[in-house]
């Protein structure tokens, strides 16, 4: 059962109404291919490193020795994604997560170390643990900000909408009729457009352009010129 859950991809866990998806299907493979690329070899050239020594030093100083990415790699991430699943009533609903090879306790320590400064600023944030189908969902509510997170079988998921997170867990547990029925990968538009992609992707950026044309993001305060893309009014995955 655990191997079956591990095999499920982000496109199988997200609803078919997903508006925007950014995904790295195989984190290790992507990093290996990047390190073997000509561009990375050029980056490692001594002359290039010397020319960038001072700017990189200033950047490192601003980061204050932040070790977020190196520590994230220690978790053994295998897949990561972030998605906009709804814009209903002009309220964006996001969900994201990553799969890791280390223990849930290791992942929790990593996440909580990044949450602590944010929660300290919130001050009056209300924390609660919700039991859902044998899952322990942790919620944080601070005014207009809400976040629900869960650790389960080497997955970490986070969303600003509790119901969206619960629906994802239902698919992960295969409680719905047909493990992927109603998911993003089950839509005709998605399967039609992904048939032309290579079997191994370094990354995937998948927008639903017709939704943003009809219902623009509420963050836009004035009309902006939008690029015209040669895509249909359907989900349009773009290989990176």
N, CA, C and O of each residue as an XYZ file, in Angstrom:
960
protein
N       0.839     -1.202      0.000
C       0.000      0.000      0.000
C       0.874      1.252      0.000
O       0.570      2.224     -0.691
N       1.967      1.228      0.782
C       2.843      2.392      0.827
C       3.503      2.634     -0.527
O       3.658      3.783     -0.941
N       3.892      1.566     -1.220
C       4.484      1.732     -2.541
C       3.471      2.309     -3.514
O       3.820      3.117     -4.374
N       2.212      1.895     -3.379
C       1.164      2.432     -4.250
C       0.961      3.914     -3.990
O       0.797      4.692     -4.930
N       0.971      4.316     -2.713
C       0.827      5.730     -2.382
C       2.021      6.529     -2.887
O       1.867      7.652     -3.366
N       3.210      5.948     -2.778
C       4.409      6.632     -3.237
C       4.340      6.877     -4.732
O       4.832      7.896     -5.216
N       3.730      5.946     -5.478
C       3.689      6.056     -6.928
C       2.740      7.145     -7.409
O       2.848      7.591     -8.552
N       1.820      7.579     -6.566
C       0.878      8.610     -6.978
C       1.584      9.933     -7.171
O       2.386     10.343     -6.331
N       1.291     10.607     -8.276
C       1.908     11.871     -8.620
C       0.992     13.024     -8.258
O      -0.183     12.841     -7.938
N       1.571     14.225     -8.318
C       0.791     15.420     -7.984
C      -0.429     15.557     -8.875
O      -1.492     15.967     -8.410
N      -0.291     15.221    -10.149
C      -1.416     15.357    -11.077
C      -2.551     14.389    -10.749
O      -3.687     14.605    -11.170
N      -2.250     13.316     -9.995
C      -3.283     12.382     -9.560
C      -3.941     12.826     -8.253
O      -5.043     12.387     -7.923
N      -3.264     13.688     -7.525
C      -3.768     14.131     -6.224
C      -4.560     15.422     -6.313
O      -5.366     15.713     -5.429
N      -4.345     16.205     -7.370
C      -4.996     17.503     -7.502
C      -6.323     17.390     -8.236
O      -6.484     16.494     -9.064
N      -7.281     18.274     -7.956
C      -8.591     18.209     -8.625
C      -8.489     18.628    -10.080
O      -7.555     19.329    -10.469
N      -9.454     18.196    -10.885
C      -9.434     18.510    -12.311
C      -9.680     19.990    -12.579
O      -9.467     20.462    -13.696
N     -10.124     20.718    -11.572
C     -10.357     22.154    -11.706
C      -9.097     22.973    -11.441
O      -9.162     24.202    -11.411
N      -7.942     22.313    -11.245
C      -6.697     23.013    -10.956
C      -6.395     24.046    -12.042
O      -6.481     23.749    -13.234
N      -6.043     25.246    -11.623
C      -5.825     26.349    -12.555
C      -4.358     26.539    -12.919
O      -4.038     27.000    -14.014
N      -3.478     26.185    -12.004
C      -2.050     26.407    -12.244
C      -1.252     25.389    -11.452
O      -1.489     25.199    -10.259
N      -0.310     24.738    -12.110
C       0.517     23.725    -11.455
C       1.968     23.906    -11.865
O       2.281     24.009    -13.051
N       2.851     23.944    -10.877
C       4.292     23.904    -11.102
C       4.816     22.671    -10.370
O       4.582     22.512     -9.172
N       5.523     21.800    -11.086
C       5.897     20.506    -10.511
C       7.295     20.103    -10.934
O       7.702     20.332    -12.073
N       8.022     19.504    -10.012
C       9.266     18.800    -10.318
C       8.990     17.329    -10.050
O       8.990     16.914     -8.891
N       8.754     16.520    -11.094
C       8.354     15.123    -10.892
C       9.419     14.249    -10.249
O       9.096     13.340     -9.485
N      10.709     14.520    -10.554
C      11.788     13.693    -10.018
C      12.926     14.620     -9.605
O      13.765     14.990    -10.427
N      12.949     14.990     -8.335
C      13.891     15.988     -7.848
C      15.331     15.535     -8.044
O      16.180     16.323     -8.461
N      15.605     14.286     -7.749
C      16.981     13.788     -7.854
C      17.457     13.790     -9.293
O      18.568     14.231     -9.587
N      16.607     13.289    -10.200
C      16.983     13.240    -11.603
C      17.230     14.637    -12.160
O      18.164     14.848    -12.933
N      16.388     15.587    -11.764
C      16.548     16.958    -12.239
C      17.883     17.537    -11.786
O      18.578     18.180    -12.572
N      18.251     17.311    -10.515
C      19.526     17.828    -10.012
C      20.706     17.151    -10.688
O      21.704     17.807    -10.990
N      20.609     15.845    -10.931
C      21.705     15.124    -11.591
C      21.904     15.632    -13.015
O      23.035     15.838    -13.453
N      20.803     15.832    -13.734
C      20.911     16.322    -15.102
C      21.440     17.752    -15.135
O      22.193     18.117    -16.038
N      21.046     18.561    -14.154
C      21.548     19.930    -14.082
C      23.056     19.939    -13.833
O      23.780     20.710    -14.462
N      23.536     19.087    -12.918
C      24.954     19.057    -12.615
C      25.772     18.502    -13.780
O      26.975     18.752    -13.855
N      25.150     17.763    -14.678
C      25.845     17.211    -15.845
C      25.720     18.110    -17.074
O      26.250     17.783    -18.136
N      25.035     19.221    -16.940
C      24.778     20.084    -18.099
C      25.972     20.989    -18.393
O      26.802     21.248    -17.522
N      26.043     21.467    -19.642
C      27.104     22.390    -20.047
C      26.973     23.725    -19.316
O      27.972     24.364    -18.985
N      25.736     24.135    -19.071
C      25.518     25.406    -18.387
C      26.077     25.369    -16.967
O      26.673     26.343    -16.506
N      25.883     24.234    -16.268
C      26.419     24.113    -14.912
C      27.942     24.072    -14.946
O      28.598     24.636    -14.071
N      28.514     23.399    -15.965
C      29.974     23.360    -16.103
C      30.526     24.763    -16.316
O      31.581     25.107    -15.783
N      29.802     25.587    -17.108
C      30.221     26.965    -17.318
C      30.149     27.755    -16.012
O      31.026     28.567    -15.716
N      29.088     27.504    -15.233
C      28.929     28.179    -13.945
C      30.082     27.873    -13.002
O      30.492     28.733    -12.223
N      30.611     26.647    -13.068
C      31.684     26.225    -12.165
C      33.074     26.627    -12.661
O      34.064     26.379    -11.974
N      33.162     27.238    -13.832
C      34.466     27.678    -14.338
C      35.102     28.659    -13.347
O      34.428     29.567    -12.860
N      36.388     28.484    -13.047
C      37.055     29.380    -12.090
C      36.927     30.854    -12.460
O      36.752     31.695    -11.578
N      37.011     31.181    -13.754
C      36.921     32.582    -14.172
C      35.543     33.152    -13.866
O      35.421     34.302    -13.443
N      34.501     32.344    -14.080
C      33.136     32.795    -13.798
C      32.937     32.973    -12.297
O      32.358     33.967    -11.858
N      33.407     32.028    -11.523
C      33.275     32.114    -10.070
C      34.023     33.320     -9.508
O      33.556     33.977     -8.577
N      35.187     33.601    -10.082
C      35.963     34.748     -9.615
C      35.258     36.055     -9.937
O      35.259     36.977     -9.122
N      34.652     36.142    -11.127
C      33.955     37.369    -11.512
C      32.719     37.615    -10.661
O      32.285     38.756    -10.504
N      32.151     36.544    -10.112
C      30.934     36.657     -9.310
C      31.208     36.577     -7.807
O      30.277     36.552     -7.003
N      32.473     36.538     -7.437
C      32.820     36.316     -6.034
C      32.226     37.386     -5.126
O      31.620     37.051     -4.107
N      32.380     38.642     -5.460
C      31.878     39.711     -4.604
C      30.344     39.755     -4.561
O      29.778     39.849     -3.472
N      29.639     39.690     -5.730
C      28.169     39.664     -5.651
C      27.635     38.488     -4.860
O      26.672     38.636     -4.107
N      28.250     37.312     -5.017
C      27.794     36.135     -4.272
C      28.060     36.300     -2.779
O      27.273     35.842     -1.950
N      29.168     36.953     -2.438
C      29.478     37.179     -1.028
C      28.453     38.117     -0.399
O      28.033     37.909      0.739
N      28.050     39.154     -1.145
C      27.035     40.073     -0.626
C      25.697     39.371     -0.456
O      24.977     39.598      0.517
N      25.375     38.507     -1.431
C      24.133     37.757     -1.338
C      24.146     36.835     -0.130
O      23.149     36.739      0.586
N      25.249     36.164      0.101
C      25.366     35.257      1.248
C      25.245     36.027      2.554
O      24.676     35.533      3.527
N      25.791     37.254      2.567
C      25.705     38.070      3.766
C      24.262     38.478      4.055
O      23.841     38.505      5.211
N      23.501     38.796      3.000
C      22.100     39.163      3.179
C      21.281     37.974      3.667
O      20.347     38.128      4.454
N      21.641     36.803      3.194
C      20.915     35.596      3.614
C      21.241     35.222      5.048
O      20.515     34.440      5.662
N      22.330     35.772      5.598
C      22.685     35.498      6.988
C      23.033     34.045      7.236
O      22.744     33.508      8.305
N      23.657     33.402      6.249
C      24.039     32.008      6.410
C      22.866     31.050      6.412
O      22.941     29.973      7.004
N      21.780     31.435      5.751
C      20.589     30.585      5.718
C      20.900     29.241      5.070
O      21.497     29.192      3.995
N      20.499     28.156      5.717
C      20.785     26.799      5.239
C      19.519     26.061      4.829
O      19.470     24.832      4.877
N      18.501     26.802      4.429
C      17.220     26.170      4.109
C      17.353     25.131      3.001
O      16.900     23.997      3.156
N      17.971     25.511      1.886
C      18.047     24.578      0.763
C      18.929     23.367      1.068
O      18.505     22.242      0.802
N      20.144     23.547      1.616
C      20.942     22.368      1.966
C      20.226     21.427      2.928
O      20.307     20.207      2.783
N      19.520     21.995      3.919
C      18.798     21.149      4.864
C      17.598     20.469      4.209
O      17.248     19.342      4.559
N      16.975     21.159      3.258
C      15.878     20.537      2.515
C      16.378     19.334      1.728
O      15.697     18.310      1.669
N      17.547     19.443      1.129
C      18.110     18.334      0.356
C      18.419     17.133      1.240
O      18.376     15.992      0.779
N      18.734     17.389      2.518
C      19.013     16.282      3.438
C      17.783     15.413      3.675
O      17.913     14.258      4.080
N      16.591     15.955      3.428
C      15.360     15.166      3.591
C      15.172     14.156      2.459
O      14.293     13.296      2.530
N      15.991     14.260      1.426
C      15.851     13.349      0.288
C      14.579     13.596     -0.495
O      13.830     12.650     -0.738
N      14.301     14.833     -0.903
C      13.057     15.100     -1.638
C      13.049     14.377     -2.982
O      14.053     14.375     -3.695
N      11.926     13.768     -3.324
C      11.805     13.064     -4.596
C      10.839     13.749     -5.553
O      10.965     13.595     -6.767
N       9.878     14.500     -5.030
C       8.909     15.196     -5.871
C       8.405     16.417     -5.108
O       8.247     16.375     -3.888
N       8.156     17.501     -5.836
C       7.649     18.719     -5.208
C       6.695     19.414     -6.168
O       6.882     19.361     -7.383
N       5.670     20.066     -5.622
C       4.708     20.768     -6.469
C       4.041     21.900     -5.706
O       4.011     21.909     -4.476
N       3.512     22.849     -6.454
C       2.697     23.931     -5.907
C       1.596     24.208     -6.922
O       1.859     24.242     -8.124
N       0.357     24.410     -6.452
C      -0.767     24.554     -7.362
C      -1.781     25.555     -6.850
O      -1.995     25.697     -5.646
N      -2.398     26.241     -7.792
C      -3.560     27.086     -7.521
C      -4.773     26.260     -7.945
O      -4.954     25.995     -9.133
N      -5.599     25.856     -6.993
C      -6.679     24.918     -7.294
C      -8.034     25.592     -7.470
O      -8.969     24.976     -7.980
N      -8.149     26.855     -7.052
C      -9.448     27.521     -7.180
C      -9.295     29.027     -7.041
O      -8.407     29.523     -6.348
N     -10.200     29.750     -7.732
C     -10.309     31.207     -7.587
C     -11.754     31.579     -7.297
O     -12.194     32.684     -7.614
N     -12.479     30.664     -6.702
C     -13.900     30.883     -6.447
C     -14.100     32.092     -5.539
O     -13.452     32.220     -4.500
N     -15.015     32.985     -5.954
C     -15.311     34.219     -5.218
C     -14.069     35.076     -5.016
O     -13.925     35.766     -4.006
N     -13.169     35.015     -6.008
C     -11.935     35.799     -5.955
C     -11.095     35.494     -4.712
O     -10.392     36.365     -4.200
N     -11.176     34.259     -4.237
C     -10.372     33.819     -3.105
C      -9.442     32.695     -3.564
O      -9.866     31.544     -3.670
N      -8.183     33.023     -3.835
C      -7.252     31.995     -4.305
C      -7.047     30.899     -3.262
O      -6.844     31.173     -2.079
N      -7.104     29.660     -3.729
C      -6.845     28.517     -2.860
C      -5.627     27.776     -3.403
O      -5.616     27.314     -4.544
N      -4.612     27.677     -2.565
C      -3.359     27.062     -2.967
C      -3.147     25.753     -2.219
O      -3.664     25.543     -1.121
N      -2.375     24.889     -2.848
C      -1.962     23.660     -2.174
C      -0.611     23.250     -2.748
O      -0.372     23.379     -3.948
N       0.262     22.761     -1.892
C       1.581     22.336     -2.330
C       2.119     21.251     -1.421
O       1.532     20.946     -0.383
N       3.228     20.677     -1.815
C       3.811     19.639     -0.979
C       5.042     19.029     -1.604
O       5.431     19.372     -2.720
N       5.648     18.117     -0.864
C       6.805     17.396     -1.389
C       6.888     16.025     -0.731
O       6.429     15.824      0.393
N       7.480     15.096     -1.456
C       7.695     13.736     -0.963
C       9.155     13.626     -0.545
O      10.032     14.176     -1.212
N       9.427     12.920      0.556
C      10.781     12.843      1.092
C      11.101     11.411      1.512
O      10.207     10.593      1.730
N      12.396     11.132      1.620
C      12.849      9.794      1.997
C      13.155      9.660      3.488
O      13.267      8.545      3.998
N      13.290     10.773      4.180
C      13.575     10.709      5.613
C      12.274     10.512      6.389
O      11.207     10.365      5.793
N      12.366     10.508      7.708
C      11.196     10.249      8.542
C      10.297     11.475      8.623
O      10.714     12.592      8.315
N       9.049     11.244      9.047
C       8.123     12.359      9.253
C       8.670     13.313     10.314
O       8.471     14.524     10.221
N       9.358     12.772     11.321
C       9.912     13.604     12.388
C      10.974     14.559     11.837
O      11.038     15.719     12.245
N      11.805     14.075     10.915
C      12.824     14.928     10.305
C      12.167     16.045      9.493
O      12.587     17.200      9.562
N      11.133     15.691      8.724
C      10.432     16.696      7.927
C       9.754     17.720      8.832
O       9.746     18.913      8.528
N       9.190     17.258      9.934
C       8.513     18.169     10.863
C       9.505     19.169     11.461
O       9.198     20.355     11.573
N      10.684     18.696     11.842
C      11.687     19.605     12.403
C      12.083     20.673     11.385
O      12.250     21.843     11.732
N      12.229     20.264     10.142
C      12.604     21.211      9.090
C      11.518     22.273      8.906
O      11.820     23.465      8.849
N      10.257     21.845      8.814
C       9.152     22.777      8.583
C       8.939     23.688      9.785
O       8.764     24.896      9.623
N       8.951     23.124     10.984
C       8.690     23.921     12.188
C       9.765     24.975     12.407
O       9.478     26.047     12.938
N      11.005     24.684     12.004
C      12.065     25.678     12.139
C      11.804     26.878     11.243
O      12.217     27.992     11.566
N      11.116     26.663     10.108
C      10.779     27.770      9.197
C       9.477     28.455      9.604
O       9.274     29.634      9.312
N       8.601     27.719     10.276
C       7.334     28.292     10.723
C       7.501     29.195     11.942
O       6.786     30.187     12.084
N       8.430     28.859     12.808
C       8.561     29.554     14.087
C       8.673     31.072     13.951
O       7.945     31.781     14.646
N       9.552     31.613     13.086
C       9.639     33.076     12.974
C       8.337     33.713     12.488
O       7.977     34.804     12.928
N       7.629     33.032     11.579
C       6.381     33.578     11.055
C       5.297     33.593     12.131
O       4.556     34.568     12.259
N       5.209     32.513     12.900
C       4.201     32.443     13.960
C       4.500     33.436     15.076
O       3.583     33.963     15.707
N       5.779     33.688     15.317
C       6.154     34.663     16.350
C       5.673     36.060     15.973
O       5.272     36.838     16.838
N       5.715     36.378     14.667
C       5.242     37.679     14.209
C       3.716     37.764     14.281
O       3.152     38.828     14.533
N       3.058     36.619     14.053
C       1.588     36.625     14.072
C       1.050     36.908     15.467
O       0.022     37.570     15.612
N       1.728     36.418     16.484
C       1.339     36.722     17.862
C       0.076     36.006     18.291
O       0.148     35.052     19.066
N      -1.079     36.436     17.809
C      -2.361     35.892     18.251
C      -2.821     34.695     17.417
O      -4.007     34.364     17.431
N      -1.935     34.058     16.710
C      -2.303     32.923     15.865
C      -2.897     31.797     16.709
O      -2.394     31.469     17.783
N      -3.982     31.215     16.193
C      -4.654     30.109     16.879
C      -4.281     28.804     16.198
O      -4.448     28.662     14.987
N      -3.776     27.850     16.971
C      -3.355     26.557     16.437
C      -4.319     25.476     16.904
O      -4.821     25.510     18.028
N      -4.565     24.518     16.022
C      -5.503     23.442     16.335
C      -5.120     22.200     15.542
O      -4.597     22.295     14.432
N      -5.388     21.036     16.125
C      -5.168     19.763     15.440
C      -6.520     19.119     15.174
O      -7.328     18.936     16.085
N      -6.753     18.777     13.907
C      -8.034     18.204     13.484
C      -7.817     16.763     13.041
O      -6.932     16.476     12.235
N      -8.629     15.867     13.572
C      -8.584     14.463     13.168
C      -9.450     14.273     11.937
O     -10.639     14.590     11.951
N      -8.844     13.750     10.859
C      -9.603     13.509      9.626
C      -9.168     12.186      9.004
O      -8.050     12.071      8.502
N     -10.036     11.201      9.036
C      -9.772      9.902      8.417
C      -8.390      9.361      8.812
O      -7.608      8.940      7.960
N      -8.110      9.381     10.116
C      -6.861      8.892     10.684
C      -5.654      9.763     10.315
O      -4.510      9.333     10.464
N      -5.903     10.969      9.840
C      -4.849     11.936      9.573
C      -4.901     13.025     10.648
O      -5.981     13.405     11.102
N      -3.758     13.511     11.043
C      -3.668     14.608     11.997
C      -3.344     15.894     11.217
O      -2.190     16.145     10.868
N      -4.363     16.688     10.954
C      -4.181     17.940     10.219
C      -3.984     19.074     11.218
O      -4.802     19.269     12.117
N      -2.909     19.810     11.056
C      -2.607     20.930     11.936
C      -2.987     22.237     11.233
O      -2.586     22.469     10.092
N      -3.752     23.080     11.907
C      -4.198     24.336     11.317
C      -3.671     25.521     12.112
O      -3.506     25.452     13.330
N      -3.411     26.604     11.399
C      -2.990     27.868     12.002
C      -3.879     28.958     11.428
O      -3.973     29.104     10.209
N      -4.532     29.724     12.294
C      -5.393     30.825     11.869
C      -4.940     32.106     12.547
O      -4.886     32.188     13.774
N      -4.614     33.112     11.731
C      -4.193     34.411     12.252
C      -4.850     35.488     11.403
O      -4.289     35.928     10.400
N      -6.031     35.908     11.807
C      -6.755     36.916     11.045
C      -7.199     36.367      9.701
O      -7.930     35.378      9.634
N      -6.753     37.015      8.629
C      -7.110     36.575      7.288
C      -6.208     35.452      6.788
O      -6.450     34.882      5.724
N      -5.171     35.138      7.554
C      -4.240     34.094      7.148
C      -4.642     32.765      7.779
O      -4.881     32.681      8.984
N      -4.712     31.718      6.936
C      -5.026     30.371      7.433
C      -4.144     29.367      6.706
O      -3.893     29.500      5.508
N      -3.681     28.371      7.432
C      -2.824     27.353      6.839
C      -3.126     26.007      7.482
O      -3.215     25.890      8.704
N      -3.282     24.996      6.634
C      -3.496     23.628      7.106
C      -2.360     22.764      6.577
O      -2.049     22.817      5.387
N      -1.740     21.974      7.436
C      -0.612     21.131      7.038
C      -0.812     19.714      7.552
O      -1.525     19.486      8.530
N      -0.170     18.767      6.878
C      -0.265     17.377      7.308
C       0.980     16.631      6.841
O       1.510     16.893      5.761
N       1.437     15.697      7.675
C       2.536     14.794      7.334
C       1.933     13.399      7.234
O       1.236     12.947      8.143
N       2.204     12.724      6.127
C       1.598     11.402      5.981
C       2.400     10.563      5.009
O       2.551     10.929      3.844
N       2.914      9.441      5.480
C       3.615      8.462      4.649
C       4.628      9.115      3.711
O       4.590      8.931      2.494
N       5.530      9.879      4.314
C       6.616     10.529      3.584
C       6.146     11.617      2.626
O       6.851     11.956      1.676
N       4.964     12.163      2.871
C       4.479     13.339      2.151
C       4.254     14.461      3.148
O       3.808     14.228      4.272
N       4.565     15.679      2.728
C       4.153     16.869      3.470
C       3.286     17.711      2.535
O       3.685     18.024      1.413
N       2.088     18.074      3.018
C       1.180     18.901      2.239
C       0.800     20.133      3.047
O       0.706     20.080      4.273
N       0.583     21.246      2.346
C       0.145     22.480      2.990
C      -0.849     23.180      2.078
O      -0.700     23.177      0.856
N      -1.871     23.784      2.691
C      -2.884     24.483      1.911
C      -3.501     25.588      2.752
O      -3.530     25.507      3.980
N      -3.995     26.621      2.077
C      -4.721     27.674      2.801
C      -6.217     27.394      2.828
O      -7.013     28.250      3.213
N      -6.596     26.170      2.410
C      -8.006     25.768      2.430
C      -8.109     24.340      2.953
O      -7.584     23.413      2.336
N      -8.778     24.160      4.078
C      -8.854     22.860      4.732
C      -9.549     21.823      3.862
O      -9.079     20.689      3.772
N     -10.661     22.184      3.217
C     -11.406     21.224      2.406
C     -10.590     20.728      1.215
O     -10.681     19.559      0.840
N      -9.799     21.610      0.624
C      -8.952     21.193     -0.494
C      -7.919     20.176     -0.035
O      -7.625     19.215     -0.746
N      -7.368     20.391      1.156
C      -6.389     19.454      1.699
C      -7.045     18.115      2.020
O      -6.451     17.065      1.777
N      -8.258     18.137      2.562
C      -8.965     16.891      2.864
C      -9.276     16.108      1.600
O      -9.172     14.881      1.594
N      -9.655     16.796      0.529
C      -9.939     16.118     -0.739
C      -8.680     15.462     -1.296
O      -8.744     14.366     -1.853
N      -7.543     16.127     -1.148
C      -6.285     15.535     -1.601
C      -5.957     14.278     -0.815
O      -5.502     13.291     -1.393
N      -6.181     14.296      0.494
C      -5.919     13.118      1.327
C      -6.826     11.960      0.943
O      -6.415     10.802      1.021
N      -8.063     12.256      0.529
C      -8.969     11.202      0.077
C      -8.395     10.489     -1.143
O      -8.490      9.268     -1.260
N      -7.799     11.260     -2.049
C      -7.195     10.643     -3.235
C      -5.939      9.865     -2.854
O      -5.687      8.786     -3.390
N      -5.157     10.409     -1.937
C      -3.950      9.721     -1.501
C      -4.284      8.384     -0.858
O      -3.565      7.403     -1.044
N      -5.378      8.346     -0.099
C      -5.813      7.121      0.565
C      -6.623      6.214     -0.352
O      -6.991      5.104      0.032
N      -6.901      6.692     -1.575
C      -7.688      5.932     -2.555
C      -9.074      5.606     -2.008
O      -9.575      4.498     -2.198
N      -9.695      6.573     -1.330
C     -11.027      6.363     -0.807
C     -12.107      6.664     -1.839
O     -13.247      6.223     -1.700
N     -11.742      7.420     -2.880
C     -12.729      7.753     -3.901
C     -12.853      6.605     -4.890
O     -11.935      5.798     -5.035
N     -13.998      6.535     -5.573
C     -14.218      5.490     -6.576
C     -13.302      5.753     -7.761
O     -13.505      6.713     -8.505
N     -12.293      4.901     -7.939
C     -11.303      5.147     -8.975
C     -10.264      6.079     -8.400
O     -10.565      7.234     -8.099
N      -9.050      5.599     -8.246
C      -8.034      6.357     -7.515
C      -7.796      7.738     -8.094
O      -7.554      8.690     -7.353
N      -7.862      7.858     -9.437
C      -7.537      9.149    -10.048
C      -8.756      9.817    -10.676
O      -8.617     10.838    -11.349
N      -9.955      9.254    -10.468
C     -11.147      9.844    -11.070
C     -11.402     11.224    -10.481
O     -11.397     11.405     -9.263
N     -11.624     12.190    -11.360
C     -11.862     13.553    -10.913
C     -10.593     14.337    -10.638
O     -10.660     15.487    -10.203
N      -9.425     13.727    -10.885
C      -8.160     14.420    -10.663
C      -7.713     15.118    -11.943
O      -8.308     14.927    -13.003
N      -6.673     15.918    -11.837
C      -6.179     16.670    -12.989
C      -5.760     15.755    -14.126
O      -6.047     16.050    -15.286
N      -5.090     14.657    -13.823
C      -4.613     13.760    -14.877
C      -5.745     12.989    -15.537
O      -5.526     12.294    -16.528
N      -6.962     13.106    -14.993
C      -8.111     12.394    -15.554
C      -8.863     13.239    -16.574
O      -9.813     12.751    -17.186
N      -8.464     14.494    -16.772
C      -9.165     15.362    -17.714
C      -8.648     15.135    -19.129
O      -7.463     14.878    -19.342
N      -9.570     15.237    -20.101
C      -9.212     15.018    -21.503
C      -8.201     16.061    -21.971
O      -7.279     15.737    -22.720
N      -8.365     17.312    -21.536
C      -7.462     18.368    -21.970
C      -6.034     18.077    -21.519
O      -5.082     18.261    -22.277
N      -5.899     17.622    -20.281
C      -4.562     17.364    -19.758
C      -3.910     16.178    -20.465
O      -2.758     16.265    -20.889
N      -4.636     15.082    -20.592
C      -4.045     13.892    -21.210
C      -3.717     14.126    -22.678
O      -2.711     13.623    -23.178
N      -4.568     14.895    -23.377
C      -4.316     15.167    -24.793
C      -3.034     15.965    -24.986
O      -2.228     15.656    -25.863
N      -2.849     16.991    -24.165
C      -1.680     17.849    -24.336
C      -0.403     17.220    -23.794
O       0.681     17.525    -24.291
N      -0.499     16.361    -22.801
C       0.716     15.744    -22.250
C       1.174     14.550    -23.079
O       2.292     14.074    -22.882
N       0.360     14.055    -23.989
C       0.771     12.923    -24.825
C       1.987     13.254    -25.677
O       2.734     12.358    -26.069
N       2.191     14.541    -25.967
C       3.309     14.940    -26.811
C       4.572     15.278    -26.018
O       5.597     15.634    -26.600
N       4.497     15.167    -24.704
C       5.663     15.463    -23.879
C       6.555     14.238    -23.760
O       6.076     13.112    -23.896
N       7.859     14.438    -23.504
C       8.744     13.287    -23.280
C       8.340     12.528    -22.033
O       7.689     13.073    -21.142
N       8.734     11.257    -21.978
C       8.335     10.415    -20.849
C       8.979     10.857    -19.548
O       8.427     10.621    -18.473
N      10.145     11.499    -19.630
C      10.840     11.982    -18.436
C      10.923     13.493    -18.519
O      11.557     14.030    -19.427
N      10.294     14.183    -17.587
C      10.304     15.646    -17.556
C      11.190     16.141    -16.436
O      11.223     15.555    -15.354
N      11.913     17.226    -16.695
C      12.680     17.871    -15.635
C      11.759     18.728    -14.778
O      11.996     18.925    -13.587
N      10.714     19.228    -15.401
C       9.759     20.059    -14.671
C       8.531     20.273    -15.517
O       8.560     20.064    -16.729
N       7.462     20.685    -14.891
C       6.205     20.881    -15.597
C       5.539     22.154    -15.098
O       5.381     22.354    -13.893
N       5.151     23.014    -16.039
C       4.383     24.211    -15.702
C       3.087     24.124    -16.487
O       3.095     24.123    -17.718
N       1.971     24.051    -15.766
C       0.694     23.728    -16.397
C      -0.360     24.765    -16.033
O      -0.927     24.700    -14.942
N      -0.643     25.738    -16.933
C      -1.687     26.732    -16.671
C      -2.984     26.398    -17.392
O      -2.981     25.637    -18.360
N      -4.075     26.956    -16.930
C      -5.364     26.892    -17.629
C      -5.675     28.319    -18.081
O      -6.368     29.044    -17.368
N      -5.177     28.742    -19.254
C      -5.210     30.154    -19.642
C      -6.610     30.740    -19.774
O      -6.791     31.935    -19.541
N      -7.617     29.925    -20.144
C      -8.951     30.478    -20.331
C      -9.538     31.005    -19.018
O     -10.306     31.967    -19.018
N      -9.172     30.371    -17.901
C      -9.692     30.818    -16.603
C      -9.180     32.205    -16.261
O      -9.932     33.049    -15.772
N      -7.888     32.443    -16.519
C      -7.315     33.739    -16.175
C      -7.784     34.833    -17.130
O      -7.770     36.012    -16.778
N      -8.200     34.446    -18.336
C      -8.728     35.433    -19.261
C     -10.117     35.880    -18.833
O     -10.457     37.059    -18.923
N     -10.923     34.920    -18.361
C     -12.297     35.223    -17.968
C     -12.356     35.817    -16.575
O     -13.122     36.748    -16.328
N     -11.547     35.285    -15.655
C     -11.582     35.724    -14.263
C     -10.161     36.020    -13.799
O      -9.523     35.149    -13.209
N      -9.641     37.234    -14.051
C      -8.264     37.549    -13.686
C      -8.063     37.528    -12.182
O      -9.014     37.646    -11.409
N      -6.824     37.377    -11.787
C      -6.504     37.369    -10.369
C      -6.915     38.679     -9.713
O      -6.716     39.743    -10.300
N      -7.480     38.632     -8.520
C      -7.929     39.849     -7.848
C      -6.787     40.783     -7.468
O      -7.020     41.946     -7.139
N      -5.545     40.276     -7.511
C      -4.413     41.114     -7.141
C      -4.109     42.162     -8.203
O      -3.413     43.140     -7.932
N      -4.630     41.960     -9.416
C      -4.382     42.923    -10.479
C      -5.296     44.128    -10.278
O      -6.517     43.981    -10.227
N      -4.721     45.293    -10.166
C      -5.514     46.497     -9.900
C      -5.759     47.319    -11.151
O      -6.598     48.220    -11.132
N      -5.053     47.038    -12.240
C      -5.295     47.742    -13.487
C      -4.998     46.800    -14.636
O      -4.248     45.840    -14.457
N      -5.573     47.045    -15.834
C      -5.350     46.139    -16.965
C      -3.878     46.076    -17.332
O      -3.188     47.095    -17.373
N      -3.408     44.866    -17.598
C      -2.030     44.661    -18.018
C      -2.023     43.949    -19.357
O      -2.881     43.100    -19.598
N      -1.081     44.268    -20.240
C      -1.002     43.563    -21.515
C      -0.604     42.123    -21.286
O       0.396     41.851    -20.620
N      -1.377     41.194    -21.832
C      -1.094     39.770    -21.668
C      -0.490     39.210    -22.945
O      -0.961     39.531    -24.036
N       0.538     38.381    -22.837
C       1.133     37.796    -24.036
C       0.167     36.825    -24.696
O      -0.595     36.137    -24.016
N       0.201     36.772    -25.997
C      -0.647     35.850    -26.745
C       0.150     34.583    -26.996
O       1.200     34.623    -27.638
N      -0.344     33.459    -26.493
C       0.332     32.178    -26.650
C      -0.413     31.314    -27.645
O      -1.639     31.370    -27.741
N       0.333     30.520    -28.377
C      -0.283     29.627    -29.358
C      -0.745     28.356    -28.668
O      -0.195     27.281    -28.904
N      -1.752     28.476    -27.817
C      -2.316     27.343    -27.115
C      -3.820     27.430    -27.200
O      -4.373     28.499    -27.456
N      -4.486     26.308    -26.987
C      -5.944     26.289    -26.994
C      -6.455     26.750    -25.650
O      -5.677     26.911    -24.710
N      -7.754     26.965    -25.546
C      -8.376     27.358    -24.271
C      -8.574     26.148    -23.381
O      -9.665     25.915    -22.861
N      -7.522     25.391    -23.214
C      -7.557     24.208    -22.368
C      -6.292     24.206    -21.517
O      -5.476     25.123    -21.605
N      -6.136     23.184    -20.702
C      -4.920     23.071    -19.916
C      -3.743     22.919    -20.863
O      -3.780     22.092    -21.774
N      -2.700     23.710    -20.656
C      -1.575     23.719    -21.592
C      -0.265     23.451    -20.871
O       0.425     24.404    -20.512
N       0.113     22.185    -20.641
C       1.380     21.879    -19.972
C       2.544     22.316    -20.833
O       2.532     22.116    -22.048
N       3.550     22.912    -20.215
C       4.733     23.353    -20.925
C       5.936     22.664    -20.318
O       6.210     22.867    -19.135
N       6.684     21.840    -21.088
C       7.879     21.185    -20.551
C       8.991     22.197    -20.340
O       9.249     23.029    -21.210
N       9.663     22.132    -19.170
C      10.753     23.047    -18.878
C      12.084     22.346    -19.081
O      13.137     22.951    -18.884
